[in-house]
């Protein structure tokens, strides 16, 4: 029986009442567990007074911060349905999603609100609420994520500031444990394949995810986390907020864009037990810091000498561990495939790498495992309380679409019966859109996206991600996308300009790509060889979780 995630909170909150829970790393806000409980009650009292009902939709849209997490817990505790909207969406899109979701209240970051309103309307929002009433007539209140001040109220005489922070008894406070099959949220995510959909998730889905996280990646009260992935995306929301908080960890939120400099500073000061990221981050670190060392002839020659081998591995591992704060227990990678060479070398030096697999529609986890159980090139194994099926005659040898059924799976897409129906098979399995295999232990091996697969001239299945994985490991290649043009494969490459800072395609880069074309084709069967490499002057456009928007490139 899956444990409701509020049951975890009801155990950990009283036990760590005066201990730090949520902190803005580069800000002034910091809450103990008791502070969070008091704010949750205060916000609930405000909702009740202005007529917000349990079951009403309440949106959150803003950068990561402690108040984002408090708002989330307050809505869930009150029985509202959380509407999670990425702050990077265009202002017009955010307005449409607020309408589509029927949101009655909105927690918002100031810069996001500026994107929704014209400048004059933004300046006068506290005096004149007419622009809000005209654009979003269903909204009863807008609350700032900066300080929980009321920016707009349909009931003008009542604001959140009127409600004092209550004194809460740790022995009496508890989150209400309602039916786990009740809807918890609507998560709007762009994904890498097209327009946003509102994914409806239940308490059971998130509870099952949290339970799996605590089982496979156990943590301890007081351990620290740096939250850098968007909280509005399920990956960041689960791995950097709900799962660690459920066992009493202390979460630091990066309230600014996580630049490499800021990240390294935060890791060095916070000493997180986990780092959660996408492959692009660790691949860049590997290519700039480790690959040049491992490629040296003298290193290669002594890597096979047992004593030197152990020493070199220890030095490399210690260098990496220090870069991430020195207390790292898990380095969690998900969202896309990790480069094979990077994975192999990280595992070889004993780096605590964990590769997972998921999608928003599963809240988000599908595959994962403990470090000691990880099988190279896999994405972990199917998580508890779920089933996996490969849509092929032989799931161990013949690639097919990965189908999922179980507690993690979404309730459907909000107000979109057609998309919901298309997402499931007739017998109730969720279509992931991913292609893969499993082994006898249900380890998952992803071969590519269903929609990305290219059918070769003789009927061969070509998975562009597998070609890109090899190409991205070659000198001068930062990232790539393989596309089909008139029956031929073309590799779009964003090159590394770092050596000379020249943003034009100089002779060095052009010559290097000619060499890479020959090298990559020597590694590929004839039916999947590249006809040419086409250089791109800008990085590829990406989703908030840093997956390339492949549909933009032809």
Secondary structure, DSSP 8 states (H G I E B T S, - for coil): ----HHHHHHHHHHHTTTSEEEEETTSS-EEEHHHHHHHHHHHHHHHHHHT--TT-EEEEESSS-HHHHHHHHHHHHHT-EEEEE-TTS-HHHHHHHHHHTTEEEEEE-HHHHHHHS-HHHHHTTTT--HHHHHH-TT--EEEETTT--EEEESSTT--GGGS------TTT-------TTSEEEEEEE-TTTSS-EEEEEEHHHHHHHHHHHHHHS---TT-EEEE-S-TTSHHHHIIIIIHHHTTT-EEEE--S---HHHHHHHHHHH--SEEEE-HHHHHHHIIIIIHHHHTSHHHHHHTTSHHHHHHHHHHHHHHHHHHTTS--SEEEE-SS---HHHHHHHHHTT--EEE-EEEGGGTEEEEE--GGG--TT---EE-TTEEEEEESS-TTTS-EEEEEEETTS--EETT-HHHHHHHB-TTS-EEEEEEEEE-TT-BEEEEEEGGG-EE-TTS-EE-HHHHHHHHTTSTTEEEEEEEEETTEEEEEEEE--TTT---S--HHHHHHHHHHHHHHHHTS-GGG-EEEEEEESS---B-TT--B-GGG--
